[in-house]
Amino acid sequence: MDFFTVPTLTFGVLYCFFVISHDRRRILHCSVTRHPTCAWVYQQLREAFPYDMQSKYLIFDRAANFSEEVVSTIRGFGIEPKRTSFRSP
């Protein structure tokens, strides 16, 4: 999972959140917001991983949006969180 930004015509910024399944190369979930918060991120995770769908790992970077509350939510789903290395692309 990760974010990317999209500039708007009014010089604003939209934050696009996405979760990708690498085994089948498909997008599991995507959403857009102007103000991503930790609460918004773990609500998106609830929508991305319904009860019948289970992943083993979830890889994400060390952005401030992925706080300890988000990590505990991921663990609550039974998924092992994996953070990337510092300053890795």
Secondary structure, 3 states (H helix, E strand, C coil): CEEEEEECCCCCEEEEEEEEECCCCEEEEEEEECCCCHHHHHHHHHHHCCCCCCCCEEEECCCCCCCHHHHHHHHHCCCEEEECCCCCC
